[in-house]
Every structure is written in C-alpha cells, then in structure tokens.
Amino acid sequence: MRAVDDKAPLHGRVALVTGGSRGVGAGVARELAAAGAQVALTYMRSPEAAHQVVADIESVGGQAMAVYASAADEQSWAEAVAAIADRFGDVDLLVSNAGVASRGRSVADTDPREYLQLLGVHTLGPLALIRQLLPGMRAKGRSDIVVISSTVVDACPANTAPYAMAKAAMEAACRVLAREERDNGVRVNVIAPGLIDTDMGAKLVNATSPGETMEGTETHSPFGRVCKPADIARLVVFLAGVGGEYVTGQRVVIDGGGVAPTMY
C-alpha cells in the first residue's frame, strides 16, 4: 500500500471497518488508512490476519488497531467501540462489511436457524453497532455509514435465500436510517458489488453454480474480470470524502455494468 499523507482526503477521520481482516474489509481498511483516516478493524476468527493488516498500515506511517467483535453480539460491539474510543476517539466513518455466506441450499432444504443466523450477522448486528455509534457520530458534524451489500439482492439466484434476505433487510434499514439521520449530519449509503474475488465470493460461485470456479467466471465477466476489493475500497473513500458530501440514501451498484440479475 502507498504511504500515508497528512494532507490526504480523510485526514482526521476515525474509521471502523467490520470484518477487516481479509477480503473486502482488509482492502477497505488499507485504502482508508492511505487516505489519512485512523482505522480500527474488527475480526472474529482471524486475529493473525487482522494484525497483519494493522502492521501493513503502520509500516507506511498509518494508524490502525484490530479489535475482536462477534458480528451478531451487541455486548461484543460495545466492548469494541469502547476500545476504539480509548485509542482514537469517537468513530465518524463506519464501513459495515462483516458477513457470512449462505450454505447453498434451496428454500425447501434450508434450516430455519440459518435465516436467523444470517439476519443476525448482516442486519441485526450492524444495526446494534450503529445504534451505539450514532451519539458520537451526530456530535462530529459530518459522519458516514457505508454498508457493503450485494447484487444478490437484485438477482436472487437459487440457493441463496438466507443471504439475499438478510442483505435486502439491511438495505431497507439503511434507506430509513438515511432519512432519519440526514439532519444530524450522518450520511448513509449502500455499496452493492457484483461477484467479488474473495473467499466468500468463491463460496457464492460454488453455491449458485456447482463446479464453476472464480477463474472460469472471470472469463465471461464485464471487462474480463470480477469485482476486486480495491474497486470497492476506492468507492468507499469517494463516498466518505468531499465527493460524497451531498450523497446520502443511495445504493451504488459496482458490477462492471453487468446488469446484476444476469450475473448469477
């Protein structure tokens, strides 16, 4: 990653990236740090990977920390928020990214508990975190919430019901939240990527097209590739920066112009 510049566009901002130890979250954390933000990232199962992201950021002059948090556990979020406040102060930029994939079963074969699990991770957990962050965000003058969703919400491919439902529920909550918090200076936007070149993306490929590989999928994707974490990271920086100052309540699709419903 590039060196941090004290004149960078997000200098002075305090960012929290959930699920920041790998994939999209790690890419976003590195890009936010390069843009000048102090970055806290959460992890659940990969402390070594999370601390490596922190080391990468610090090696080029950035400020970062890694904290444990269970995505669906409100007390866990409270402890993480307190630790971040002790180090950096109140968060004014949240990137809600932590997530899990569906097991790849049809509605007829899905255990009802899986719906509850994914709603907890993708919807109820993030809303619990946002509720804890809002008092500090409102006091900052400008704050941003960016939620990473998916074009699975548009396409609704077979064998993804728990994931698609949970993402759709969070998108609806974001539209409501954007209206509620606009007068408090809190901007709320959703990024909906197409298929992403990550471990979770590979699981989605396997769930929707058994036997298909990420490499095979890229050959018939827009521009000859699928979405990369860096594509999403740069869009997050735009939305949180001057370019996104007058943007809230929006859902930005980033799928190479692939027309989401045809991509699965």
TANORFEN-V101630 format. One record per run of one state. SS is the DSSP state (@ for helix, = for strand, . for the rest). FROM is the first residue (numbers start at 0). LEN is the number of residues. If there is no record, write none. Layout:
SS|FROM|LEN, SS|FROM|LEN
This chain:
.|0|13, =|13|4, .|17|5, @|22|12, .|34|3, =|37|6, .|43|3, @|46|13, .|59|4, =|63|5, .|68|5, @|73|15, .|88|4, =|92|4, .|96|10, @|106|3, .|109|2, @|111|27, .|138|4, =|142|6, .|148|3, @|151|4, .|155|5, @|160|24, .|184|1, =|185|8, .|193|2, =|195|1, .|196|2, @|198|10, .|208|5, @|213|5, .|218|3, @|221|3, .|224|2, =|226|1, .|227|1, @|228|12, .|240|1, @|241|3, .|244|6, =|250|4, .|254|5, @|259|3, .|262|2
